[in-house]
Amino acid sequence: MLTPRAFRFWYGFVLFWALPQVQGWGQELRTNAAGEKIIVYADGTARYFNDLTLIDAMQKDSARNIYPVVKATIEPLADGVDPTEADLKHIAERKLQLAREAEALARTRASAAVSNRLQLERDLESARSGGRLEAANALQRRLQLARQVETNALADRTAAETRAAAAAIIVQEGRYVDAYNAARRSERRGPTIDKPATRTERSLEKLLPAEPVFSGFGPAAGRLPLYEAPPCGNPVGLPSVNNAQAVTFPRLLFTHTDENLRPFLDGKEYLRCTAYLTRDDRGERYLHLTLTFANANAMTSYGFLPENSSLSLHLLNGRHISLQAAREVVGIIDHGRRELNYNVDYRLPRGAAQELGGQALDYVRIFWSGGYEEYQIYQVDALRQLVTCY
């Protein structure tokens, strides 16, 4: 039987020898891909839960990459679904993938512009040497346009390479949290409003106000309002979940094109979303979205839509509605059209449908496995018209 003094001595002795062997500061208990308990320390070292020896270098690097111990503050979203660090990393990787696609398109276009200009120069020289003055004049005009196209294409290539390099630095150096927080703060500040530079300019604006823009249709007072008919109907052959039947025709909800890709799509939208409503035999309601990408390789950037993943509908009155996917959805490639399609059904509770029936949309957020993305809505009445068919 140890006396209290002897017990304190031996307890301090054991603790003294144990502390140098077990790191106790900043560790986090995680589970690796094999389902094993692993402790990861703030400096990146790691060990198994019941083993005091550190994992070897190769496993340590893997543990540090998969289970980083990062103390960071993430700016919250307005819809109660806050992104995690893993989400932000996926978002940064998706933006890098899109930037690299834009870079490849820009290089291809610049190379074609240079080749076209060189060919026109050879044709012009041949026409001049052959004495074909009329053809030479036409080729000279085409060459001037080709040189302008080449200048623009080279500038686009440089800009695309710069954006891709910046996106690569964010991913490689792990700056995705800072990049996300900066974007959220900029979004809350809103657009910068240019103000008159001098006092004289402000005075002139008061004395000489701008003329109102004439629409060509005159005042709306006294005119009968013309409402668009709701898209109610029972079309057949539309995708659905749980054998639900469509109760509306599809309507365009939004289009979206990443600004990195817009210069190279010749006016075509990178993503197009149509919506319609369905109802099954039990009366359950669903909002069906068909998301069509103009590039089949988008699957590598966006991934899939997990079951119960969120769709946040933000209304113009400042409120938001969160819907959940009824099942997991993967992209289906249409080889003929060279497109990628996602057909996803979101559960639509009766209360959410009633609220959508009285409000217009502002923007939506879709939570992909590759991170969420935000889409501005220009068809603000699309869902309001759809829910009138229930």
LINTA-V563168 format. One record per pair of residues at least 24 apart in sequence whose ideal C-beta (glycine too) atoms are under 10 Angstrom apart, sorted by sequence separation. I is the first residue (numbers start at 1). J is the second residue. If there is no record, write none. Layout:
BEGIN
i | j
I | J
I | J
END
This chain:
BEGIN
i | j
23 | 47
39 | 63
40 | 64
44 | 68
119 | 143
120 | 144
250 | 274
251 | 275
269 | 293
270 | 294
271 | 295
287 | 311
304 | 328
305 | 329
322 | 346
323 | 347
342 | 366
359 | 383
360 | 384
22 | 47
38 | 63
44 | 69
117 | 142
120 | 145
121 | 146
249 | 274
250 | 275
251 | 276
269 | 294
270 | 295
304 | 329
305 | 330
323 | 348
324 | 349
359 | 384
40 | 66
42 | 68
43 | 69
116 | 142
117 | 143
120 | 146
121 | 147
250 | 276
251 | 277
268 | 294
287 | 313
304 | 330
305 | 331
323 | 349
342 | 368
356 | 382
357 | 383
358 | 384
32 | 59
40 | 67
42 | 69
116 | 143
119 | 146
120 | 147
248 | 275
249 | 276
250 | 277
271 | 298
303 | 330
304 | 331
321 | 348
356 | 383
357 | 384
38 | 66
39 | 67
40 | 68
41 | 69
42 | 70
117 | 145
118 | 146
248 | 276
249 | 277
270 | 298
303 | 331
321 | 349
356 | 384
357 | 385
23 | 52
33 | 62
38 | 67
40 | 69
42 | 71
116 | 145
117 | 146
247 | 276
248 | 277
265 | 294
302 | 331
323 | 352
356 | 385
357 | 386
358 | 387
22 | 52
32 | 62
116 | 146
117 | 147
246 | 276
247 | 277
248 | 278
265 | 295
321 | 351
322 | 352
353 | 383
356 | 386
357 | 387
21 | 52
23 | 54
32 | 63
116 | 147
117 | 148
246 | 277
247 | 278
248 | 279
271 | 302
299 | 330
300 | 331
321 | 352
356 | 387
357 | 388
21 | 53
114 | 146
117 | 149
118 | 150
246 | 278
247 | 279
299 | 331
321 | 353
355 | 387
356 | 388
30 | 63
33 | 66
113 | 146
116 | 149
117 | 150
244 | 277
245 | 278
246 | 279
261 | 294
298 | 331
299 | 332
311 | 344
313 | 346
323 | 356
353 | 386
354 | 387
357 | 390
18 | 52
32 | 66
113 | 147
116 | 150
117 | 151
244 | 278
245 | 279
253 | 287
261 | 295
289 | 323
299 | 333
321 | 355
353 | 387
32 | 67
113 | 148
114 | 149
115 | 150
243 | 278
244 | 279
245 | 280
254 | 289
256 | 291
296 | 331
298 | 333
309 | 344
311 | 346
321 | 356
348 | 383
352 | 387
353 | 388
30 | 66
31 | 67
113 | 149
114 | 150
117 | 153
240 | 276
242 | 278
244 | 280
245 | 281
253 | 289
287 | 323
289 | 325
296 | 332
297 | 333
310 | 346
311 | 347
319 | 355
354 | 390
30 | 67
112 | 149
113 | 150
116 | 153
239 | 276
241 | 278
243 | 280
244 | 281
253 | 290
254 | 291
255 | 292
256 | 293
257 | 294
286 | 323
296 | 333
305 | 342
309 | 346
311 | 348
353 | 390
29 | 67
30 | 68
112 | 150
113 | 151
238 | 276
240 | 278
242 | 280
243 | 281
244 | 282
247 | 285
250 | 288
253 | 291
288 | 326
291 | 329
293 | 331
296 | 334
302 | 340
304 | 342
305 | 343
317 | 355
321 | 359
348 | 386
28 | 67
30 | 69
110 | 149
113 | 152
114 | 153
239 | 278
240 | 279
241 | 280
242 | 281
247 | 286
250 | 289
286 | 325
287 | 326
292 | 331
296 | 335
305 | 344
308 | 347
313 | 352
330 | 369
348 | 387
28 | 68
109 | 149
110 | 150
113 | 153
114 | 154
238 | 278
240 | 280
242 | 282
244 | 284
246 | 286
248 | 288
250 | 290
286 | 326
289 | 329
291 | 331
293 | 333
302 | 342
304 | 344
315 | 355
319 | 359
321 | 361
350 | 390
28 | 69
109 | 150
112 | 153
113 | 154
235 | 276
244 | 285
296 | 337
297 | 338
298 | 339
299 | 340
305 | 346
315 | 356
317 | 358
318 | 359
323 | 364
325 | 366
328 | 369
27 | 69
28 | 70
110 | 152
111 | 153
242 | 284
244 | 286
246 | 288
284 | 326
292 | 334
296 | 338
298 | 340
313 | 355
317 | 359
320 | 362
325 | 367
348 | 390
26 | 69
109 | 152
110 | 153
113 | 156
233 | 276
241 | 284
258 | 301
294 | 337
295 | 338
296 | 339
297 | 340
299 | 342
313 | 356
315 | 358
316 | 359
317 | 360
319 | 362
320 | 363
321 | 364
322 | 365
324 | 367
109 | 153
110 | 154
113 | 157
231 | 275
242 | 286
244 | 288
294 | 338
295 | 339
296 | 340
298 | 342
315 | 359
316 | 360
318 | 362
320 | 364
26 | 71
108 | 153
109 | 154
110 | 155
231 | 276
232 | 277
241 | 286
292 | 337
293 | 338
294 | 339
295 | 340
296 | 341
315 | 360
316 | 361
317 | 362
320 | 365
322 | 367
107 | 153
110 | 156
111 | 157
231 | 277
240 | 286
293 | 339
294 | 340
313 | 359
315 | 361
316 | 362
106 | 153
109 | 156
110 | 157
241 | 288
292 | 339
293 | 340
314 | 361
315 | 362
316 | 363
106 | 154
109 | 157
110 | 158
240 | 288
292 | 340
293 | 341
313 | 361
314 | 362
315 | 363
106 | 155
107 | 156
108 | 157
239 | 288
291 | 340
292 | 341
293 | 342
313 | 362
314 | 363
106 | 156
107 | 157
110 | 160
238 | 288
291 | 341
292 | 342
313 | 363
314 | 364
105 | 156
106 | 157
109 | 160
239 | 290
290 | 341
291 | 342
292 | 343
312 | 363
313 | 364
314 | 365
105 | 157
106 | 158
238 | 290
290 | 342
291 | 343
312 | 364
313 | 365
106 | 159
107 | 160
289 | 342
290 | 343
291 | 344
311 | 364
312 | 365
102 | 156
103 | 157
106 | 160
107 | 161
289 | 343
290 | 344
311 | 365
312 | 366
102 | 157
105 | 160
106 | 161
288 | 343
289 | 344
310 | 365
311 | 366
312 | 367
103 | 159
104 | 160
288 | 344
289 | 345
310 | 366
311 | 367
102 | 159
103 | 160
106 | 163
287 | 344
288 | 345
289 | 346
309 | 366
310 | 367
102 | 160
103 | 161
106 | 164
286 | 344
287 | 345
288 | 346
309 | 367
101 | 160
102 | 161
103 | 162
286 | 345
287 | 346
308 | 367
309 | 368
100 | 160
103 | 163
104 | 164
285 | 345
286 | 346
287 | 347
288 | 348
309 | 369
312 | 372
314 | 374
99 | 160
100 | 161
102 | 163
103 | 164
284 | 345
285 | 346
286 | 347
287 | 348
305 | 366
306 | 367
311 | 372
316 | 377
99 | 161
102 | 164
103 | 165
285 | 347
286 | 348
305 | 367
306 | 368
310 | 372
312 | 374
315 | 377
321 | 383
99 | 162
100 | 163
101 | 164
284 | 347
285 | 348
305 | 368
306 | 369
309 | 372
314 | 377
99 | 163
100 | 164
103 | 167
284 | 348
285 | 349
302 | 366
304 | 368
305 | 369
313 | 377
316 | 380
98 | 163
99 | 164
102 | 167
280 | 345
284 | 349
285 | 350
287 | 352
303 | 368
304 | 369
315 | 380
98 | 164
99 | 165
287 | 353
302 | 368
303 | 369
304 | 370
96 | 163
97 | 164
99 | 166
100 | 167
272 | 339
278 | 345
283 | 350
285 | 352
301 | 368
302 | 369
303 | 370
95 | 163
96 | 164
99 | 167
100 | 168
285 | 353
302 | 370
303 | 371
315 | 383
95 | 164
98 | 167
99 | 168
271 | 340
272 | 341
273 | 342
279 | 348
287 | 356
301 | 370
302 | 371
315 | 384
96 | 166
97 | 167
278 | 348
300 | 370
301 | 371
313 | 383
95 | 166
96 | 167
271 | 342
275 | 346
277 | 348
299 | 370
302 | 373
95 | 167
96 | 168
298 | 370
301 | 373
94 | 167
96 | 169
93 | 167
96 | 170
97 | 171
92 | 167
95 | 170
96 | 171
289 | 364
291 | 366
92 | 168
95 | 171
96 | 172
277 | 353
93 | 170
289 | 366
291 | 368
92 | 170
93 | 171
92 | 171
92 | 172
96 | 176
89 | 170
95 | 176
88 | 170
89 | 171
92 | 174
244 | 326
92 | 175
93 | 176
92 | 176
95 | 179
241 | 325
242 | 326
291 | 375
89 | 174
91 | 176
92 | 177
241 | 326
242 | 327
88 | 174
90 | 176
240 | 326
241 | 327
88 | 175
89 | 176
92 | 179
88 | 176
89 | 177
91 | 179
92 | 180
241 | 329
85 | 174
87 | 176
88 | 177
91 | 180
88 | 178
239 | 329
85 | 176
88 | 179
89 | 180
273 | 364
85 | 177
88 | 180
91 | 183
87 | 180
88 | 181
167 | 260
239 | 332
273 | 366
83 | 177
85 | 180
271 | 366
163 | 259
164 | 260
287 | 383
83 | 180
163 | 260
288 | 386
287 | 386
160 | 260
287 | 387
83 | 184
159 | 260
160 | 261
244 | 345
72 | 174
75 | 177
239 | 341
241 | 343
271 | 373
273 | 375
285 | 387
74 | 177
160 | 263
240 | 343
241 | 344
242 | 345
70 | 174
72 | 176
73 | 177
159 | 263
160 | 264
239 | 343
241 | 345
271 | 375
273 | 377
275 | 379
72 | 177
75 | 180
238 | 343
239 | 344
240 | 345
241 | 346
274 | 379
285 | 390
68 | 174
72 | 178
74 | 180
75 | 181
78 | 184
239 | 345
241 | 347
273 | 379
277 | 383
70 | 177
74 | 181
75 | 182
77 | 184
156 | 263
254 | 361
275 | 382
72 | 180
73 | 181
75 | 183
76 | 184
155 | 263
156 | 264
253 | 361
274 | 382
275 | 383
65 | 174
72 | 181
75 | 184
78 | 187
254 | 363
273 | 382
277 | 386
74 | 184
75 | 185
78 | 188
153 | 263
254 | 364
256 | 366
276 | 386
277 | 387
279 | 389
152 | 263
153 | 264
253 | 364
275 | 386
277 | 388
279 | 390
75 | 187
277 | 389
75 | 188
276 | 389
277 | 390
258 | 373
256 | 373
256 | 374
256 | 375
255 | 375
256 | 376
254 | 375
255 | 376
253 | 375
254 | 376
254 | 377
255 | 378
253 | 377
254 | 378
255 | 379
253 | 378
254 | 379
252 | 378
253 | 379
254 | 380
252 | 379
251 | 379
254 | 382
253 | 382
251 | 381
252 | 382
253 | 383
251 | 382
251 | 383
253 | 386
251 | 385
251 | 386
250 | 386
248 | 385
249 | 386
248 | 386
247 | 386
248 | 387
248 | 388
249 | 389
248 | 389
247 | 389
248 | 390
246 | 389
247 | 390
231 | 382
228 | 381
232 | 385
106 | 260
109 | 263
227 | 381
230 | 384
231 | 385
232 | 386
105 | 260
106 | 261
109 | 264
230 | 385
231 | 386
234 | 389
102 | 258
105 | 261
108 | 264
229 | 385
230 | 386
232 | 388
233 | 389
101 | 258
102 | 259
103 | 260
106 | 263
228 | 385
230 | 387
231 | 388
232 | 389
102 | 260
105 | 263
106 | 264
227 | 385
230 | 388
231 | 389
232 | 390
99 | 258
101 | 260
102 | 261
105 | 264
230 | 389
98 | 258
100 | 260
101 | 261
102 | 262
104 | 264
105 | 265
98 | 259
99 | 260
102 | 263
103 | 264
98 | 260
99 | 261
102 | 264
95 | 258
98 | 261
101 | 264
102 | 265
94 | 258
95 | 260
101 | 270
98 | 270
187 | 374
105 | 295
180 | 371
101 | 295
176 | 371
101 | 297
98 | 295
101 | 298
101 | 300
97 | 297
98 | 298
101 | 301
97 | 298
100 | 301
97 | 300
98 | 301
94 | 298
97 | 301
98 | 302
96 | 301
97 | 302
94 | 300
95 | 301
93 | 300
94 | 301
93 | 301
94 | 302
94 | 303
90 | 301
90 | 302
90 | 303
81 | 309
81 | 310
80 | 310
79 | 310
81 | 312
79 | 311
80 | 312
79 | 312
78 | 312
79 | 313
77 | 312
79 | 314
78 | 314
81 | 320
78 | 318
79 | 319
80 | 320
79 | 320
81 | 322
78 | 320
79 | 321
80 | 322
77 | 320
79 | 322
97 | 370
94 | 368
95 | 370
94 | 370
95 | 371
91 | 368
93 | 370
94 | 371
90 | 368
93 | 371
95 | 373
90 | 369
91 | 370
92 | 371
94 | 373
87 | 367
90 | 370
91 | 371
87 | 368
89 | 370
90 | 371
91 | 372
87 | 369
89 | 371
90 | 372
91 | 373
87 | 370
88 | 371
81 | 365
83 | 367
87 | 371
88 | 372
79 | 364
86 | 371
87 | 372
79 | 365
81 | 367
78 | 365
84 | 371
77 | 365
79 | 367
83 | 371
83 | 372
81 | 372
79 | 372
77 | 372
77 | 374
END
